[in-house]
Amino acid sequence: MTKASHAALSGVFALVVLIFTDIQSSSSATALYNEGNALYRKGAFVEAVALYEDALSTGLENSDVYYNLGNAHYKVGELGLAILNYERALRLNPMDADILGNISFANGRITDRFEEDPPNIVTRFLVGLYDLVPPNGLSVVVSVALVMGCLGGGAILFSGRHRLTWGAVIAFSVLSCGLGATVLAIKVADLSTPQGIVLAVEIVGRSGPGSDFLQVFMLHEGTKIVLERQEGAWGLIRLPNGLGGWVPLDAIRMI
């Protein structure tokens, strides 16, 4: 057998092993998830949490698992961990009504409230549109617009007929592609922003990275924050009202 043939066989064997391993891992995660669901239905919420976390530890990324894990944490009174896992589920399935409903319900129980200017009707409409289409949907819109623009350009170039109609198609495609790409870039930037949830019952935000700095604010379990910078065991966070301060990193968990 030549070296090339041996290398090819080795590559095929490695691929088969990888596929088999993935199938095994997926099967194991599904079994753990189903066992967790059975325990959840029996009211054994602590045990269900352990099995859901075991399923996720296999590398599984599934909104249903995160959602059920959030429910189990909520049942045992762990509000911060419940919101954390609802938020993780939402990132994977941003249009799910059950996830959105549970996040809204859980957020209604947190202590911290931040005064923000109420949005007007135009802002609410635009935010609603922004939230309506997930990143995958925007990618499809941009791809379809590109294809339509190419078809329109080809039709004008090769047929020379219906130039006005095809010109309108191209203009619409360019507009859709540009708008879709812009919104997609904003959504990707939002998703890449490091956000976290306060898990400690109560933490103090300080003016610097240490317990000897001046107290700026007090936060409680379940509050959502943006992490801007880390320095040792401390992180500089930003709140929805724009206020910033340093908190211990072990008091928060990233989404």
N, C-alpha and C positions, 0 to 999 in steps of 0.2 A: 504493500500500500504506500502510495506517495505521501509526502508530507502535507501536500495540499488536500488530499483526500482525508487524511487523518485529522487535519484541522477542521475540515468541513463537518466530519462526523462528530467531533468534539463540540462544535458549535451547535449542531442539531440536538445532541444529548443535553447540553446545558440549557437549551431552550425548552426541551421537554421537561427537564427537572424544574425549571422556573415556573412553567405553566402548572405542573402538578402541585408544586408548593403553594402557588396562589390559590388553586382550587381547594387544597386542604385547609389553608388559612381561612378562606371564605366560608367553607363548610363549618369549621370550628367556631367562627364568629357568629354564624347563623344559629348554631346550636346553643351557644351561650346566651344570645339575645332571646331566643325562645324560652330558655330556662328562666331567664330574668323576668320575662313577661308572666310566666306561670307563677313565680313567687310574688310578683307585684299583685296579681289578681287575688292571691291568698292573704295579702296584707303584710307580707314579709318584706318590707320596703328596704331595710338595711341590707339584707341578703341580695335583693334585686339590684341595688346600687353596685355591689361588688361584682355581680355577673355582667352588668352592662359595661362596667369599666374594664373587665377582662376582655369583653368583646372588642372594645375600642383599642385595647393594648395590642391586638393582633394587626393593627394598621388600618382597620376599617374606618371609613369616613362616611357616616350615614346619618341623615337628619332624624330618622325615626329613633335611632338608638340614643342620640343626644336628647331628643325630645322626651323620651321615656325616662332617661336618666334624670333629666330636670324634674319631671313629675315625682320620681321617687325621692329625690332630695327635698322637694317641697313637702312631701308627706311626712318626712322626719324632722321638719322644721329648719332645714338648712336653706334659707332664702337666697343667700348669695350664690351658692353652688347651683341652685335651681335656675336663677337668672343667667348665670354663666353658661349653662348647658342649653338653655333656650336660645341664647344669642348664637351659640355655635351651630345649633340646628338651623337658625334663621339664615346664617351665611350660606348654608348648603341648599336651603329651600326658601328663598325670600318671599314667595307668594303664598305660603301655607297659612291658611286662616287659623288653624288650631294653634300653631306656634305664635302667630301674632297676638291671638287672643290671650294665651297664657302669659306672654311677656307683659302685655298691658295689665293683666290682673295682678301679676307678681310685682310689677313696678308700683302699683297702687298701694302696696304694703310697705314700701321702703320709707325710711324716716326723712331722708334728705329731699328737699324741694328747692328748685332753682327758678327764680323769677326771670322770665324771658318775655320780650315783647310779643304779644299775640299776633300771629300772621294774618294778613288780610286775605280776602277771598282769592285774589290773583296768586298770591304766594302759596296758599293751600292747594290751589289747582295745579300749579307747576310742581310742587313737591309731590302731589299725588301722581302726576305723570312720571316724575323721576323714579318714584318707588314702584310704579306699575310694571316696568320692564326690567327683568334681571339682566346681568351682563351677558349671559349666553344669548338672550333674545336680541340684545343690541348687536352682538356679533353677527347674528343671522341677518339683521336689517342691513348692516354695512355690506355684507357679502352679496346679498340680493341686489342692493343698489349698484355695486360695482359691476355685477353681471349685466344688469339692465343698461348701464351706461356704455359698456363695451358693445352690447348688441345694437344700441342706437347708433354708436359711432360706426360700426361695421355696416349697418343698413344704409347710412348716408354715404359712406365711402364707396360701397360696391353697387348699390342699386340706384341711388340718386333720386328715388321716388319718396314722396311723403316727407320731404325734408322738414317741413314745419312740425309735423307730428313727432318725428323722431328727435327733432331739436328740443321739443318740450319734454320728451322722455329723458333725454340727456340732462337737461337743466334740473328736472326733478330728482334724477339719480344723484347728481353732484350735490344738491342741497341735502338730500336724505343721508348720503354718505358722510358729508361734512358734519352735519348735526349729530348723526349717530355716533361717529368716531369721537366727537367732542364729549358727549355725554358718557360714552364708554370709558374714556380716559378719566373723567371725574369719578365714575363709579369705582374704577380700579384703584385710583388714589385713595378713595374713602375706605375700601376694603384693606388696603395696605397700611392704613393708619393704625398704629398699635393701640388698641383699646383693651380695657380690662374692667373687672368687677371687684369691688371691695368685698373681701370675705371675712375680715375681722368684724366683730360686733361693733367696735368703735375705734377709730384711728384719728390721730391729730396730724393735720397738715402744717408744716413749718416753713419758715422763710429760708432755710438752708438744709443741706443734707446731714442732719444730726439732731439728736434729742435736746441739745442745748440751745438750739435756735428758737426764735420767737414763734409762738403759735399763731397761725393764720386762720385756720378753720378746723372744724370737726366734721368727720364723715362717719357714716354708719353702713352696716352690711347691705349689700345689694346695689350700691350706687355705681353707676357706669362712669369711667374716667378715660382720658386719653393720656398715654405715657409719652412724654416728650424727650426725656433724657434720663440716663442712669449714672449714678456715681457711687460705687461701692454697693452697700446694702440699701441704698436709698434711690428713689425715683422721683423725678419732677413730673407732676401730673397737672392736667388742665381740666377744669370742670365746665359743664355746659354754659355757665354764666360768664366764662372767661377767666375766672379766678384760678391762680396757679399756686402750687406749694409742693413741698417735699414730704413724701411718706415712706415708711419702710416697705421694701419690695415684697417681703413675705406676707404682707397684709392684703395684697391684691393678687389676682390671677388673670393672665391675659386670655382674651377670647380666642 
